[in-house]
Amino acid sequence: MLELDQDQYEALVAHARAEYPNEACALLAGRDGVAERVYPLPNAEASPTFYVVEPKAQLRAMTEMDDLGLDLVGIFHSHVATEAYPSRTDVELAAYPDAAYLILSLADQEAPVLRAFRIRDGQVDEEPVQVAGRQPTPSRRP
Amino acid sequence: MAVEVRIPTILRKHTGGSKAVTAEGDTVRDLLGDLDRRYPGIAGQLFNADGSLHRFVNVYVNDEDVRFLGALDAKLDDGDVVAILPAVAGGGGSVGLKPGPPVDRG
């Protein structure tokens, strides 16, 4: 289970929309599966099909998390044309088994879909993501 | 010269759980080679078969990405701090993409 509040959710959606048609990426820091900070970061690839968090921005964000005593609880990116499910590329490049991988699909721009997954050793397991004030996914949202 | 190397979580199984270790080298290449002698297996996670730095591994010297410092030829001085981080990467489409091997599959 990953929990984020409404402001954090909206920040992620806004970042994804701002980067559209390219994929957007962000890191979430927190404790025990509860996000406390969102770091919207540049996609060094500036691509609609691929993302690499800009390396220096990644280091800065991760160093700040360490300094604050927070863990990397989530890794976020958007899919601009495909469903909110890890692609083969996502699985092959997943290097952070302790973080939830959040994917926001903008395939339907009016109705973004956010889902979360644990990716370990090539294995994908969906886990619930709870935005405060909403029903958790994967159960249906209002 | 002795340089502190910060080890990411995913590579700590090679360092007995240590977050930071000391290794020696005048360049990043030498340093990472020494690191692999001290903690066998770690280089397999960092390099391509041709010896170049893996595309999805970031190495920093004093917070600067080594790709801007001459990559593996980047020079080191006493007291430098080297950090290794797996890149955060992926993407929804694989059309025209040839992703490299995974950063770490244990």
gemmi code that builds the backbone of each chain (N, CA, C; Angstrom):
import gemmi

chains = {
    "A": [
        ("MET", (0.849, -1.210, 0.000), (0.000, 0.000, 0.000), (0.878, 1.251, 0.000)),
        ("LEU", (0.573, 2.154, -0.910), (1.233, 3.446, -0.906), (0.151, 4.508, -0.719)),
        ("GLU", (0.415, 5.402, 0.205), (-0.562, 6.457, 0.479), (-0.006, 7.808, 0.075)),
        ("LEU", (-0.835, 8.580, -0.628), (-0.449, 9.953, -0.900), (-1.659, 10.857, -0.722)),
        ("ASP", (-1.406, 12.114, -0.429), (-2.539, 13.003, -0.208), (-2.966, 13.627, -1.543)),
        ("GLN", (-4.071, 14.348, -1.477), (-4.655, 14.902, -2.689), (-3.700, 15.883, -3.388)),
        ("ASP", (-2.997, 16.700, -2.621), (-2.063, 17.665, -3.215), (-0.929, 16.946, -3.951)),
        ("GLN", (-0.440, 15.878, -3.331), (0.653, 15.126, -3.974), (0.154, 14.482, -5.261)),
        ("TYR", (-1.037, 13.913, -5.206), (-1.625, 13.306, -6.401), (-1.777, 14.353, -7.504)),
        ("GLU", (-2.302, 15.510, -7.130), (-2.511, 16.550, -8.142), (-1.191, 17.070, -8.701)),
        ("ALA", (-0.159, 17.102, -7.845), (1.164, 17.532, -8.324), (1.694, 16.549, -9.370)),
        ("LEU", (1.461, 15.263, -9.151), (1.925, 14.255, -10.113), (1.163, 14.376, -11.429)),
        ("VAL", (-0.148, 14.550, -11.339), (-0.950, 14.684, -12.559), (-0.551, 15.959, -13.312)),
        ("ALA", (-0.357, 17.041, -12.561), (0.020, 18.310, -13.204), (1.380, 18.183, -13.899)),
        ("HIS", (2.324, 17.494, -13.241), (3.646, 17.292, -13.839), (3.516, 16.463, -15.122)),
        ("ALA", (2.710, 15.407, -15.060), (2.530, 14.557, -16.242), (1.901, 15.342, -17.394)),
        ("ARG", (0.927, 16.186, -17.063), (0.283, 16.989, -18.116), (1.248, 18.032, -18.683)),
        ("ALA", (2.085, 18.603, -17.809), (3.022, 19.639, -18.265), (4.065, 19.054, -19.216)),
        ("GLU", (4.447, 17.804, -18.967), (5.478, 17.182, -19.804), (4.886, 16.559, -21.071)),
        ("TYR", (3.579, 16.341, -21.077), (2.917, 15.727, -22.221), (3.275, 16.484, -23.495)),
        ("PRO", (3.582, 15.862, -24.634), (3.412, 14.437, -24.934), (4.586, 13.562, -24.510)),
        ("ASN", (5.558, 14.113, -23.807), (6.645, 13.266, -23.322), (6.266, 12.639, -21.980)),
        ("GLU", (6.964, 11.592, -21.640), (6.743, 10.978, -20.341), (7.338, 11.873, -19.252)),
        ("ALA", (6.651, 11.904, -18.125), (7.118, 12.655, -16.960), (7.594, 11.660, -15.909)),
        ("CYS", (8.507, 12.109, -15.034), (8.981, 11.223, -13.974), (9.147, 12.007, -12.675)),
        ("ALA", (9.041, 11.290, -11.568), (9.128, 11.925, -10.251), (9.517, 10.876, -9.229)),
        ("LEU", (10.049, 11.339, -8.123), (10.345, 10.454, -6.998), (9.469, 10.862, -5.823)),
        ("LEU", (9.086, 9.879, -5.011), (8.301, 10.149, -3.807), (9.089, 9.669, -2.596)),
        ("ALA", (9.231, 10.559, -1.628), (9.940, 10.226, -0.399), (8.939, 10.143, 0.733)),
        ("GLY", (9.213, 9.268, 1.676), (8.305, 9.151, 2.809), (8.775, 8.099, 3.777)),
        ("ARG", (7.814, 7.593, 4.535), (8.110, 6.547, 5.521), (6.982, 5.547, 5.520)),
        ("ASP", (7.350, 4.281, 5.625), (6.356, 3.211, 5.797), (5.224, 3.292, 4.774)),
        ("GLY", (5.561, 3.571, 3.535), (4.549, 3.557, 2.485), (3.664, 4.791, 2.444)),
        ("VAL", (4.014, 5.801, 3.222), (3.236, 7.048, 3.191), (4.132, 8.135, 2.594)),
        ("ALA", (3.686, 8.711, 1.485), (4.491, 9.743, 0.826), (4.454, 11.033, 1.646)),
        ("GLU", (5.613, 11.645, 1.792), (5.671, 12.940, 2.475), (6.125, 14.044, 1.529)),
        ("ARG", (6.882, 13.683, 0.513), (7.375, 14.666, -0.434), (7.347, 14.106, -1.836)),
        ("VAL", (7.039, 14.988, -2.781), (7.074, 14.615, -4.198), (8.156, 15.444, -4.868)),
        ("TYR", (8.991, 14.782, -5.634), (10.044, 15.468, -6.388), (9.780, 15.288, -7.885)),
        ("PRO", (9.089, 16.236, -8.517), (8.946, 16.152, -9.979), (10.317, 16.426, -10.604)),
        ("LEU", (10.786, 15.544, -11.472), (12.151, 15.663, -11.990), (12.151, 15.638, -13.513)),
        ("PRO", (13.193, 16.202, -14.107), (13.257, 16.216, -15.578), (13.498, 14.820, -16.164)),
        ("ASN", (12.843, 14.551, -17.278), (13.115, 13.347, -18.066), (14.236, 13.687, -19.040)),
        ("ALA", (15.436, 13.139, -18.788), (16.605, 13.472, -19.613), (16.418, 13.043, -21.060)),
        ("GLU", (15.500, 12.115, -21.301), (15.280, 11.634, -22.669), (14.278, 12.495, -23.433)),
        ("ALA", (13.464, 13.259, -22.707), (12.423, 14.068, -23.340), (11.737, 13.277, -24.457)),
        ("SER", (11.172, 12.140, -24.087), (10.613, 11.201, -25.070), (9.206, 10.790, -24.673)),
        ("PRO", (8.348, 10.515, -25.666), (7.010, 10.010, -25.347), (6.984, 8.524, -25.006)),
        ("THR", (8.102, 7.832, -25.192), (8.101, 6.382, -24.973), (9.143, 5.924, -23.961)),
        ("PHE", (9.891, 6.870, -23.375), (11.038, 6.456, -22.569), (11.348, 7.554, -21.572)),
        ("TYR", (11.797, 7.153, -20.393), (12.247, 8.179, -19.451), (13.509, 7.731, -18.726)),
        ("VAL", (14.362, 8.690, -18.451), (15.507, 8.510, -17.565), (15.542, 9.754, -16.690)),
        ("VAL", (15.398, 9.581, -15.395), (15.477, 10.746, -14.512), (16.859, 11.381, -14.687)),
        ("GLU", (16.872, 12.682, -14.905), (18.139, 13.398, -15.128), (19.060, 13.091, -13.936)),
        ("PRO", (20.268, 12.559, -14.228), (21.080, 11.988, -13.148), (21.437, 12.939, -12.000)),
        ("LYS", (21.756, 14.191, -12.304), (22.122, 15.083, -11.197), (20.905, 15.436, -10.344)),
        ("ALA", (19.761, 15.596, -10.994), (18.536, 15.877, -10.245), (18.172, 14.672, -9.374)),
        ("GLN", (18.416, 13.474, -9.896), (18.167, 12.252, -9.119), (19.033, 12.237, -7.860)),
        ("LEU", (20.329, 12.527, -8.038), (21.236, 12.523, -6.880), (20.816, 13.572, -5.853)),
        ("ARG", (20.464, 14.771, -6.341), (20.058, 15.833, -5.400), (18.836, 15.417, -4.593)),
        ("ALA", (17.851, 14.854, -5.287), (16.624, 14.446, -4.586), (16.925, 13.340, -3.585)),
        ("MET", (17.724, 12.368, -3.997), (17.995, 11.234, -3.113), (18.851, 11.651, -1.921)),
        ("THR", (19.763, 12.588, -2.145), (20.578, 13.090, -1.036), (19.705, 13.832, -0.039)),
        ("GLU", (18.759, 14.628, -0.558), (17.872, 15.357, 0.357), (17.013, 14.390, 1.172)),
        ("MET", (16.513, 13.347, 0.516), (15.732, 12.337, 1.265), (16.559, 11.746, 2.401)),
        ("ASP", (17.798, 11.368, 2.069), (18.684, 10.806, 3.095), (18.856, 11.788, 4.242)),
        ("ASP", (19.092, 13.059, 3.894), (19.327, 14.077, 4.921), (18.094, 14.261, 5.807)),
        ("LEU", (16.912, 14.069, 5.221), (15.665, 14.244, 5.973), (15.243, 12.965, 6.696)),
        ("GLY", (16.010, 11.897, 6.485), (15.649, 10.628, 7.115), (14.462, 9.964, 6.452)),
        ("LEU", (14.208, 10.305, 5.182), (13.085, 9.708, 4.445), (13.600, 8.620, 3.511)),
        ("ASP", (12.709, 7.701, 3.182), (13.038, 6.642, 2.231), (12.433, 6.956, 0.872)),
        ("LEU", (12.993, 6.351, -0.147), (12.373, 6.408, -1.474), (11.196, 5.433, -1.453)),
        ("VAL", (9.979, 5.969, -1.343), (8.811, 5.081, -1.261), (8.152, 4.871, -2.614)),
        ("GLY", (8.413, 5.784, -3.568), (7.757, 5.627, -4.852), (8.559, 6.212, -5.996)),
        ("ILE", (8.435, 5.571, -7.146), (9.022, 6.069, -8.399), (7.863, 6.208, -9.375)),
        ("PHE", (7.654, 7.430, -9.824), (6.492, 7.740, -10.657), (6.913, 8.017, -12.093)),
        ("HIS", (6.114, 7.523, -13.047), (6.240, 8.042, -14.416), (4.901, 7.922, -15.115)),
        ("SER", (4.792, 8.654, -16.208), (3.545, 8.632, -16.968), (3.706, 7.792, -18.222)),
        ("HIS", (2.610, 7.182, -18.623), (2.499, 6.564, -19.944), (1.521, 7.429, -20.727)),
        ("VAL", (1.967, 7.956, -21.853), (1.115, 8.927, -22.539), (0.080, 8.270, -23.453)),
        ("ALA", (0.323, 7.035, -23.854), (-0.602, 6.415, -24.809), (-0.966, 4.988, -24.441)),
        ("THR", (-0.367, 4.456, -23.393), (-0.614, 3.061, -23.032), (-1.165, 2.989, -21.611)),
        ("GLU", (-1.590, 1.792, -21.238), (-2.240, 1.637, -19.936), (-1.241, 1.818, -18.783)),
        ("ALA", (-1.805, 1.976, -17.596), (-0.992, 2.180, -16.391), (-0.521, 0.828, -15.869)),
        ("TYR", (0.351, 0.193, -16.652), (0.877, -1.114, -16.278), (2.329, -1.160, -16.745)),
        ("PRO", (3.227, -1.783, -15.967), (4.649, -1.761, -16.357), (4.895, -2.396, -17.723)),
        ("SER", (5.590, -1.663, -18.570), (5.969, -2.189, -19.875), (7.169, -3.118, -19.696)),
        ("ARG", (7.537, -3.778, -20.758), (8.742, -4.616, -20.699), (9.946, -3.771, -20.310)),
        ("THR", (10.022, -2.562, -20.880), (11.135, -1.664, -20.548), (11.123, -1.317, -19.056)),
        ("ASP", (9.936, -1.028, -18.532), (9.832, -0.696, -17.102), (10.369, -1.837, -16.231)),
        ("VAL", (10.021, -3.053, -16.607), (10.422, -4.202, -15.795), (11.930, -4.432, -15.915)),
        ("GLU", (12.434, -4.312, -17.155), (13.861, -4.577, -17.357), (14.739, -3.562, -16.643)),
        ("LEU", (14.253, -2.337, -16.525), (15.100, -1.288, -15.953), (14.781, -0.991, -14.489)),
        ("ALA", (13.862, -1.744, -13.909), (13.493, -1.480, -12.512), (14.640, -1.887, -11.586)),
        ("ALA", (15.230, -0.920, -10.918), (16.420, -1.181, -10.100), (16.195, -0.859, -8.632)),
        ("TYR", (14.965, -0.533, -8.289), (14.684, -0.146, -6.904), (13.569, -1.026, -6.329)),
        ("PRO", (13.962, -2.230, -5.864), (12.950, -3.177, -5.399), (12.192, -2.719, -4.155)),
        ("ASP", (12.746, -1.741, -3.427), (12.072, -1.290, -2.203), (11.077, -0.167, -2.456)),
        ("ALA", (10.989, 0.310, -3.688), (10.060, 1.407, -3.995), (8.848, 0.858, -4.749)),
        ("ALA", (7.719, 1.531, -4.578), (6.555, 1.233, -5.404), (6.722, 1.986, -6.718)),
        ("TYR", (6.431, 1.328, -7.829), (6.473, 1.993, -9.130), (5.062, 2.461, -9.468)),
        ("LEU", (4.891, 3.783, -9.492), (3.584, 4.361, -9.809), (3.555, 4.740, -11.283)),
        ("ILE", (2.496, 4.341, -11.945), (2.351, 4.686, -13.362), (1.012, 5.388, -13.544)),
        ("LEU", (1.077, 6.549, -14.187), (-0.129, 7.313, -14.490), (-0.354, 7.235, -15.990)),
        ("SER", (-1.489, 6.669, -16.381), (-1.809, 6.639, -17.806), (-2.596, 7.879, -18.181)),
        ("LEU", (-2.127, 8.535, -19.247), (-2.857, 9.660, -19.821), (-3.481, 9.253, -21.156)),
        ("ALA", (-3.645, 7.937, -21.340), (-4.239, 7.469, -22.597), (-5.611, 8.126, -22.784)),
        ("ASP", (-6.369, 8.228, -21.692), (-7.583, 9.048, -21.699), (-7.264, 10.302, -20.889)),
        ("GLN", (-7.028, 11.390, -21.607), (-6.538, 12.596, -20.925), (-7.526, 13.154, -19.925)),
        ("GLU", (-8.816, 12.875, -20.157), (-9.840, 13.387, -19.245), (-9.909, 12.559, -17.966)),
        ("ALA", (-9.411, 11.342, -18.034), (-9.542, 10.437, -16.891), (-8.232, 9.687, -16.662)),
        ("PRO", (-7.226, 10.389, -16.082), (-5.950, 9.723, -15.819), (-6.146, 8.548, -14.859)),
        ("VAL", (-5.369, 7.500, -15.064), (-5.451, 6.306, -14.208), (-4.103, 6.101, -13.535)),
        ("LEU", (-4.120, 6.048, -12.199), (-2.882, 5.825, -11.432), (-2.922, 4.444, -10.799)),
        ("ARG", (-1.856, 3.671, -11.044), (-1.729, 2.359, -10.397), (-0.305, 2.215, -9.869)),
        ("ALA", (-0.127, 1.283, -8.938), (1.188, 1.093, -8.316), (1.578, -0.380, -8.349)),
        ("PHE", (2.871, -0.603, -8.485), (3.387, -1.964, -8.633), (4.702, -2.106, -7.890)),
        ("ARG", (4.942, -3.311, -7.430), (6.257, -3.661, -6.912), (6.923, -4.467, -8.015)),
        ("ILE", (8.129, -4.111, -8.383), (8.824, -4.842, -9.449), (10.113, -5.403, -8.859)),
        ("ARG", (10.154, -6.709, -8.721), (11.312, -7.357, -8.095), (11.729, -8.540, -8.941)),
        ("ASP", (13.004, -8.560, -9.339), (13.534, -9.698, -10.092), (12.648, -10.052, -11.273)),
        ("GLY", (12.176, -9.028, -11.962), (11.367, -9.261, -13.152), (9.917, -9.609, -12.874)),
        ("GLN", (9.569, -9.670, -11.605), (8.205, -10.034, -11.197), (7.422, -8.761, -10.899)),
        ("VAL", (6.209, -8.656, -11.454), (5.365, -7.473, -11.231), (4.193, -7.849, -10.338)),
        ("ASP", (4.026, -7.125, -9.244), (2.879, -7.327, -8.364), (2.210, -5.989, -8.121)),
        ("GLU", (0.923, -5.928, -8.456), (0.220, -4.678, -8.197), (0.028, -4.497, -6.705)),
        ("GLU", (0.140, -3.265, -6.245), (-0.206, -3.007, -4.860), (-1.124, -1.809, -4.778)),
        ("PRO", (-1.935, -1.756, -3.727), (-2.914, -0.681, -3.657), (-2.233, 0.674, -3.543)),
        ("VAL", (-2.840, 1.665, -4.166), (-2.396, 3.042, -3.974), (-3.621, 3.812, -3.495)),
        ("GLN", (-3.418, 4.519, -2.389), (-4.527, 5.220, -1.750), (-4.287, 6.719, -1.820)),
        ("VAL", (-5.126, 7.400, -2.582), (-5.090, 8.857, -2.557), (-6.120, 9.298, -1.527)),
        ("ALA", (-5.697, 10.120, -0.565), (-6.593, 10.518, 0.516), (-7.910, 11.026, -0.046)),
        ("GLY", (-9.016, 10.526, 0.499), (-10.332, 10.979, 0.056), (-10.883, 10.211, -1.125)),
        ("ARG", (-10.107, 9.220, -1.624), (-10.607, 8.414, -2.746), (-10.574, 6.948, -2.373)),
        ("GLN", (-11.286, 6.160, -3.158), (-11.193, 4.715, -2.993), (-9.824, 4.265, -3.472)),
        ("PRO", (-9.212, 3.300, -2.759), (-7.932, 2.815, -3.256), (-8.098, 2.036, -4.564)),
        ("THR", (-7.089, 2.140, -5.441), (-7.019, 1.208, -6.561), (-6.269, -0.002, -6.025)),
        ("PRO", (-6.432, -1.214, -6.541), (-7.109, -1.537, -7.786), (-8.630, -1.639, -7.711)),
        ("SER", (-9.261, -1.489, -6.541), (-10.719, -1.503, -6.584), (-11.195, -0.264, -7.347)),
        ("ARG", (-12.427, -0.300, -7.816), (-12.923, 0.772, -8.683), (-12.997, 2.089, -7.946)),
        ("ARG", (-12.632, 3.127, -8.663), (-12.735, 4.451, -8.070), (-14.039, 5.102, -8.513)),
        ("PRO", (-14.559, 6.024, -7.715), (-15.823, 6.675, -8.080), (-15.686, 7.475, -9.367)),
    ],
    "B": [
        ("MET", (45.016, 6.543, -4.367), (44.536, 7.295, -3.208), (43.202, 6.757, -2.721)),
        ("ALA", (42.936, 6.999, -1.469), (41.733, 6.414, -0.863), (40.532, 7.326, -1.086)),
        ("VAL", (39.466, 6.731, -1.556), (38.261, 7.482, -1.877), (37.060, 6.763, -1.253)),
        ("GLU", (36.155, 7.552, -0.699), (34.925, 6.977, -0.162), (33.948, 6.711, -1.301)),
        ("VAL", (33.367, 5.529, -1.298), (32.395, 5.172, -2.329), (31.067, 4.860, -1.645)),
        ("ARG", (30.030, 5.603, -2.034), (28.697, 5.359, -1.471), (27.979, 4.310, -2.298)),
        ("ILE", (27.498, 3.310, -1.604), (26.944, 2.122, -2.257), (25.417, 2.155, -2.170)),
        ("PRO", (24.738, 2.025, -3.307), (23.270, 2.029, -3.256), (22.741, 0.734, -2.652)),
        ("THR", (21.515, 0.802, -2.162), (20.883, -0.358, -1.506), (21.041, -1.627, -2.334)),
        ("ILE", (20.804, -1.494, -3.631), (20.734, -2.684, -4.475), (22.096, -3.377, -4.617)),
        ("LEU", (23.176, -2.661, -4.319), (24.513, -3.266, -4.416), (25.097, -3.629, -3.048)),
        ("ARG", (24.336, -3.364, -1.986), (24.912, -3.593, -0.656), (25.068, -5.059, -0.315)),
        ("LYS", (24.403, -5.920, -1.088), (24.610, -7.351, -0.847), (26.059, -7.738, -1.147)),
        ("HIS", (26.728, -6.922, -1.976), (28.136, -7.197, -2.284), (29.074, -6.646, -1.215)),
        ("THR", (28.590, -5.704, -0.418), (29.483, -5.036, 0.531), (29.132, -5.402, 1.979)),
        ("GLY", (28.449, -6.518, 2.143), (28.073, -6.929, 3.484), (27.139, -5.937, 4.147)),
        ("GLY", (26.395, -5.196, 3.320), (25.417, -4.259, 3.867), (25.961, -2.857, 4.078)),
        ("SER", (27.257, -2.643, 3.839), (27.827, -1.309, 4.083), (27.293, -0.276, 3.102)),
        ("LYS", (26.938, 0.896, 3.640), (26.446, 2.007, 2.822), (27.577, 2.756, 2.137)),
        ("ALA", (28.738, 2.740, 2.760), (29.892, 3.448, 2.196), (31.130, 2.623, 2.493)),
        ("VAL", (31.999, 2.530, 1.495), (33.223, 1.756, 1.657), (34.377, 2.601, 1.110)),
        ("THR", (35.598, 2.147, 1.384), (36.763, 2.852, 0.868), (37.429, 1.985, -0.193)),
        ("ALA", (37.828, 2.631, -1.281), (38.591, 1.927, -2.307), (39.652, 2.898, -2.819)),
        ("GLU", (40.571, 2.373, -3.646), (41.666, 3.212, -4.108), (41.721, 3.256, -5.619)),
        ("GLY", (42.179, 4.394, -6.132), (42.362, 4.525, -7.568), (42.587, 5.978, -7.932)),
        ("ASP", (43.349, 6.185, -9.017), (43.588, 7.552, -9.489), (42.523, 7.998, -10.481)),
        ("THR", (41.800, 7.030, -11.015), (40.692, 7.358, -11.923), (39.479, 6.556, -11.474)),
        ("VAL", (38.329, 6.933, -12.005), (37.106, 6.204, -11.664), (37.231, 4.746, -12.104)),
        ("ARG", (37.860, 4.520, -13.258), (38.029, 3.134, -13.740), (38.834, 2.313, -12.733)),
        ("ASP", (39.976, 2.887, -12.279), (40.819, 2.165, -11.318), (40.078, 1.938, -10.005)),
        ("LEU", (39.349, 2.959, -9.597), (38.618, 2.869, -8.330), (37.587, 1.740, -8.378)),
        ("LEU", (36.819, 1.688, -9.466), (35.774, 0.669, -9.558), (36.392, -0.722, -9.711)),
        ("GLY", (37.569, -0.784, -10.356), (38.292, -2.057, -10.440), (38.729, -2.515, -9.057)),
        ("ASP", (39.242, -1.571, -8.271), (39.656, -1.900, -6.904), (38.446, -2.306, -6.065)),
        ("LEU", (37.352, -1.611, -6.291), (36.113, -1.936, -5.564), (35.717, -3.387, -5.841)),
        ("ASP", (35.863, -3.805, -7.101), (35.471, -5.169, -7.465), (36.425, -6.206, -6.873)),
        ("ARG", (37.700, -5.817, -6.693), (38.628, -6.751, -6.032), (38.232, -6.933, -4.571)),
        ("ARG", (37.807, -5.832, -3.949), (37.436, -5.900, -2.527), (36.070, -6.550, -2.335)),
        ("TYR", (35.179, -6.301, -3.293), (33.797, -6.806, -3.178), (33.428, -7.496, -4.479)),
        ("PRO", (33.912, -8.717, -4.644), (33.767, -9.397, -5.941), (32.310, -9.470, -6.402)),
        ("GLY", (32.147, -9.212, -7.698), (30.813, -9.297, -8.282), (30.191, -7.956, -8.551)),
        ("ILE", (30.712, -6.933, -7.878), (30.061, -5.630, -7.996), (30.248, -5.049, -9.402)),
        ("ALA", (31.413, -5.319, -10.025), (31.673, -4.733, -11.346), (30.690, -5.241, -12.388)),
        ("GLY", (30.235, -6.486, -12.201), (29.287, -7.049, -13.146), (28.001, -6.240, -13.224)),
        ("GLN", (27.740, -5.471, -12.177), (26.531, -4.652, -12.143), (26.768, -3.270, -12.743)),
        ("LEU", (28.027, -2.912, -12.983), (28.356, -1.533, -13.342), (28.797, -1.365, -14.786)),
        ("PHE", (29.366, -2.434, -15.361), (29.999, -2.301, -16.668), (29.305, -3.129, -17.731)),
        ("ASN", (29.419, -2.645, -18.967), (29.041, -3.446, -20.119), (30.153, -4.453, -20.405)),
        ("ALA", (29.843, -5.405, -21.300), (30.831, -6.425, -21.649), (32.106, -5.801, -22.207)),
        ("ASP", (32.008, -4.639, -22.867), (33.191, -4.005, -23.458), (33.945, -3.131, -22.450)),
        ("GLY", (33.516, -3.132, -21.201), (34.253, -2.393, -20.178), (33.777, -0.968, -19.978)),
        ("SER", (32.842, -0.511, -20.790), (32.318, 0.850, -20.609), (31.292, 0.852, -19.477)),
        ("LEU", (31.030, 2.038, -18.968), (30.063, 2.173, -17.881), (28.663, 1.906, -18.421)),
        ("HIS", (27.915, 1.094, -17.698), (26.556, 0.776, -18.105), (25.723, 2.050, -18.228)),
        ("ARG", (24.921, 2.090, -19.280), (24.109, 3.288, -19.532), (23.187, 3.616, -18.361)),
        ("PHE", (22.727, 2.592, -17.666), (21.737, 2.827, -16.612), (22.346, 2.749, -15.218)),
        ("VAL", (23.647, 3.038, -15.151), (24.300, 3.214, -13.856), (24.882, 4.623, -13.842)),
        ("ASN", (24.549, 5.372, -12.815), (25.106, 6.715, -12.662), (26.226, 6.669, -11.634)),
        ("VAL", (27.370, 7.264, -12.012), (28.482, 7.398, -11.067), (28.787, 8.882, -10.949)),
        ("TYR", (28.945, 9.324, -9.727), (29.177, 10.744, -9.462), (30.492, 10.912, -8.694)),
        ("VAL", (31.228, 11.964, -9.019), (32.375, 12.368, -8.203), (32.008, 13.720, -7.606)),
        ("ASN", (31.961, 13.753, -6.286), (31.576, 14.994, -5.591), (30.310, 15.608, -6.201)),
        ("ASP", (29.317, 14.770, -6.393), (27.996, 15.173, -6.874), (27.931, 15.517, -8.360)),
        ("GLU", (29.045, 15.426, -9.082), (29.001, 15.666, -10.530), (28.937, 14.318, -11.246)),
        ("ASP", (28.075, 14.253, -12.253), (27.928, 13.046, -13.073), (29.243, 12.807, -13.829)),
        ("VAL", (29.827, 11.619, -13.701), (31.137, 11.387, -14.340), (31.086, 11.467, -15.858)),
        ("ARG", (29.878, 11.380, -16.429), (29.808, 11.515, -17.887), (30.291, 12.897, -18.333)),
        ("PHE", (30.245, 13.859, -17.403), (30.724, 15.212, -17.715), (32.155, 15.426, -17.246)),
        ("LEU", (32.779, 14.375, -16.724), (34.134, 14.515, -16.173), (35.114, 13.576, -16.884)),
        ("GLY", (34.708, 13.055, -18.028), (35.585, 12.121, -18.725), (35.223, 10.668, -18.488)),
        ("ALA", (34.030, 10.441, -17.951), (33.523, 9.083, -17.699), (34.521, 8.291, -16.853)),
        ("LEU", (34.885, 7.086, -17.300), (35.731, 6.239, -16.458), (37.142, 6.801, -16.316)),
        ("ASP", (37.513, 7.736, -17.197), (38.845, 8.356, -17.090), (38.872, 9.519, -16.109)),
        ("ALA", (37.742, 9.846, -15.516), (37.702, 10.975, -14.573), (38.754, 10.773, -13.474)),
        ("LYS", (39.501, 11.842, -13.218), (40.586, 11.784, -12.224), (40.021, 11.946, -10.811)),
        ("LEU", (40.673, 11.280, -9.880), (40.258, 11.356, -8.483), (41.370, 11.937, -7.620)),
        ("ASP", (40.951, 12.637, -6.583), (41.889, 13.172, -5.597), (41.524, 12.638, -4.226)),
        ("ASP", (42.502, 12.686, -3.338), (42.230, 12.293, -1.959), (41.050, 13.077, -1.422)),
        ("GLY", (40.177, 12.380, -0.741), (39.043, 13.068, -0.128), (37.826, 13.183, -1.020)),
        ("ASP", (37.980, 12.818, -2.308), (36.794, 12.821, -3.174), (35.783, 11.802, -2.665)),
        ("VAL", (34.533, 12.074, -2.968), (33.467, 11.127, -2.627), (32.814, 10.684, -3.929)),
        ("VAL", (32.791, 9.382, -4.116), (32.166, 8.804, -5.308), (30.854, 8.146, -4.892)),
        ("ALA", (29.810, 8.413, -5.642), (28.512, 7.795, -5.371), (28.075, 7.010, -6.602)),
        ("ILE", (27.444, 5.883, -6.354), (26.898, 5.054, -7.429), (25.392, 4.987, -7.219)),
        ("LEU", (24.630, 5.244, -8.275), (23.174, 5.102, -8.198), (22.675, 4.419, -9.461)),
        ("PRO", (21.850, 3.389, -9.322), (21.174, 2.889, -10.518), (20.285, 3.998, -11.080)),
        ("ALA", (20.286, 4.156, -12.398), (19.405, 5.146, -13.016), (17.959, 4.790, -12.724)),
        ("VAL", (17.120, 5.811, -12.683), (15.672, 5.602, -12.595), (15.153, 5.767, -14.020)),
        ("ALA", (14.747, 4.667, -14.622), (14.433, 4.691, -16.048), (13.378, 3.659, -16.392)),
        ("GLY", (12.745, 3.880, -17.527), (11.731, 2.959, -18.031), (10.961, 3.650, -19.126)),
        ("GLY", (9.730, 3.228, -19.320), (8.926, 3.912, -20.317), (7.886, 3.018, -20.926)),
        ("GLY", (6.827, 3.666, -21.370), (5.649, 2.935, -21.803), (5.758, 2.305, -23.166)),
        ("GLY", (6.653, 2.811, -23.981), (6.721, 2.277, -25.328), (8.097, 1.745, -25.605)),
        ("SER", (8.173, 0.646, -26.338), (9.491, 0.110, -26.642), (9.763, 0.156, -28.134)),
        ("VAL", (8.943, 0.899, -28.864), (9.129, 0.992, -30.308), (10.467, 1.669, -30.600)),
        ("GLY", (11.303, 0.969, -31.344), (12.581, 1.548, -31.742), (13.591, 1.592, -30.617)),
        ("LEU", (13.248, 1.000, -29.493), (14.150, 1.044, -28.348), (14.915, -0.261, -28.252)),
        ("LYS", (16.143, -0.165, -27.874), (16.878, -1.379, -27.552), (17.436, -1.208, -26.148)),
        ("PRO", (16.631, -1.473, -25.120), (17.126, -1.286, -23.768), (18.307, -2.206, -23.495)),
        ("GLY", (19.224, -1.727, -22.696), (20.364, -2.544, -22.329), (19.948, -3.591, -21.318)),
        ("PRO", (20.900, -4.360, -20.852), (20.572, -5.358, -19.834), (20.147, -4.673, -18.536)),
        ("PRO", (19.430, -5.379, -17.692), (18.970, -4.759, -16.452), (20.138, -4.321, -15.594)),
        ("VAL", (19.886, -3.303, -14.775), (20.928, -2.778, -13.914), (21.333, -3.825, -12.891)),
        ("ASP", (20.345, -4.537, -12.380), (20.669, -5.533, -11.357), (19.546, -6.544, -11.316)),
        ("ARG", (19.874, -7.756, -11.602), (18.850, -8.799, -11.476), (19.246, -9.779, -10.390)),
        ("GLY", (20.159, -9.332, -9.512), (20.526, -10.167, -8.372), (21.222, -11.423, -8.836)),
    ],
}
model = gemmi.Model(1)
for chain_id, residues in chains.items():
    chain = gemmi.Chain(chain_id)
    for i, (resn, *xyz) in enumerate(residues, 1):
        res = gemmi.Residue()
        res.name, res.seqid = resn, gemmi.SeqId(i, " ")
        for name, pos in zip(("N", "CA", "C"), xyz):
            atom = gemmi.Atom()
            atom.name, atom.element = name, gemmi.Element(name[0])
            atom.pos, atom.b_iso = gemmi.Position(*pos), 0.0
            res.add_atom(atom)
        chain.add_residue(res)
    model.add_chain(chain)
structure = gemmi.Structure()
structure.add_model(model)
structure.setup_entities()
